[in-house]
Each structure stands twice: as C-alpha cells, then as structure tokens.
Amino acid sequence: MSTPSPSAPGRCIGPAGIALIRNFESCARARGDGRFAAYPDPGSGAAPWTIGWGSTGPDIHEGLIWTQAQCDARLAGQLANFAAQVCHVLGAAPTTANQFDAMVAFHYNTGAIARARLTRLHMAGDYAGAKAAFADWTRADGAVLPGLVRRRAAEAALYGAP
C-alpha cells in the first residue's frame, strides 16, 4: 500500500473511484429512446426513487426521465459533494488516493462515512481493520444483498490497492 498522505480539502475522487461507482450503478433503466427512467430502490421496491448513476433525492420520483447528459452532470456534482464530505470527516488523517476513492464510493452508496466503523479505524491508522470493515455494510432492510457484498469487496480492494 502507498504511504498515506494527509487528506486535502477540495480533493477530488479519481478515475478508479469513478469507475467503481459507474460499474455498480450502471446508469440503469435505459429506455429505447436513449433516455433513462427513475426506478424504485432495489432493496425495498419503493422509496427512495433512483435515476441515472444512482442519484436519489427529493427531486427524483416515479415517472422522471433524464438524458445521458443529465445523468452525467448529476453524477459529477454529487461526486464533488461526497468528496467534500469525506474530506471534512477525515480532516488531516493520512489517506492514499485509492483509500480516498474507496471511501467516497462507499459514502456515495451509503451516506454513512461519518458514522461507519471503517472511518474510525482509518482515522486511527488501522488500515487493515478499515479495509475489513467495508464488509459491515452488506445489508438492506436487514437482508444481505449479493450486490452489496460484491460492491463492498470492490471498495475494500480499491482501499487496499497501492
């Protein structure tokens, strides 16, 4: 693993983190006309509604249709926000680029960077423990989801990559 350096305010997620997110989000529900339709949460079958690269929020609802450009623009804006939140939580904790990307990808999916055990372990310098703690987050509505198991494994692998 690379030597962690302090997390810097304004840090951006890198290509490896973006690729991981895109791989798992897949800009789902493409329509025949090249646009994308909102869909219900796969874990609950209901709210929150999602569109594009996993975007949720009060403006996302059943029947919403976006273009690819709208999906991509929303992802870029959300990644900047999530990266800023991860920077805020990590403060000056030493963090490699891959660790940062993995933590932003995790936060993008869970919104839990501030309360996750993996964050506390990372900030304490227990990088092996933090890598293992990604596996704590594989449930939705109490059930282990194979997709979340795969996603957490991919995030942990990126976190531990040099």
N, C-alpha and C positions, 0 to 999 in steps of 0.2 A: 504494500500500500504506500502511496506517496506520503510525504511528510505533510500533515495538515498545516495550513497557514490560517491566520485569523480571518474570520468571515468579514467581508467588507460591505458596508451599507451600499445599496444600489447595485449589488451583484445580480447578474442575470443567470437564468438557467441556460445550460449549454446544450449543444446538439444531442448528446447522449440522453439527457433527461427529456428533451422534447420528443425524441424518437421513442422512448419508453412510453410516454403518455399517449402519443399518437397510435402506437401499436395496440395499447389496451383500450383506448377509446374508439378508435376506428371510424370516426366521423359517421356514425351509424344512421340507419334509416334513410338511405338514399332513395329518392323517388325516380321514376323513369325519365323525368324531365331535367335531371341533374341537380335538383334542389333536395333539401333534407327536411324531414318531418320530425317534430318533437315526439318523444315516446316516454312511457311511464318507467319509473325506477325498476330495474330488473329484479331486485331483491324483494320489493314489496308489491310490484304490479300497480302501483299508484304513485302518489307524490313522493319525491319531487320529480316533476317532468324534466326531461333532459333533451338537449339538441346538440348537433354538431359534435365537437370533440369533448363531450361530457359536460357541457355547460348546463348549469341549473341556476335558478334564481326566481324572484317574483315575476319577472318578465317572460318566463318560459312556461308555456301552458299547452294543453291539448289543442291540436289544430294549427299550431305555429309552424310556418315553413320559412326556411332560410336558404340563401345561396351559399355556394362554397366560400365565396369571399367573406360573407357574414360569419360563417363558422370559423374561418381562419383568423379574422380580425378579433373575434371574441376570445379565441384561444390566446392570441398574443397579449391582449390586455389582461386576461386572467393570470397568465404566467408571470407577468410583471408584478401583479398584486401579490400572488402567492410567494414569489421570490422575496419580495419586500417583507412579507410577514415572517418568512423563515429567517431572514437576516435579523429582524427585530428580536425574535425569540432566541436565536443563537448568540447574539451580541458578538463578543470578541472570541468566542470559542473557536479553537483551531479546527478548520474544516477544509478538506480537499474539494476540488471541483466535482469529482464523482460523488462524494458524500453529499455535497450541497444539492446536486441534481437529483439524487435519490430521495432526499428529504423534501424537496419541492414536489417531486412526483407523488410521494406519499401524501403530502399535505393537499395537493390538488384533488386527490381521490377521497381523502378522509376529513379534511379540515381540522385535523387533530394535532398539529405539530406542537402546540403549546401544552397539551396535556398527555402526550404519548411518553411512555417509559423509554422508548428508544431515544427521545430527545434528551431526557435527563441523563441517560447513560452516555450519550455522545458528549454532552457538556462536561461530564465528569472524566472524559478521556477513556472510557471503556468502549472502545470501538468494536471489539468482538461482541460484547454484550448488546450494543446498539444494533449491530447487524442482525443478531439473532432475534431481537425484539420486533423486527418488522413482522414476524410471524404471529405476533399478538393480535393482528388486525385482519383476520380472515373470515369474519362473521358478518352477516347482515340479517337483521331480525332474528338473531340467536342461532342461525344455521351457518355452518361452514360452507362457503361457496368455492367450488374449484377454481373459478376465475380469479377470486381474490387470493387464493393460495398461490396461483401462478404469478399474479401481479406482485405480491409481497416478496416472492422468491426473486423475481427480476429486480425489484428495488434493492433488495439485500445484496444481490450480486453486483449491481452497479455501485452501491455504497462501499463494498469491499474491493472494488477494482482499483488497480494502481493509477 
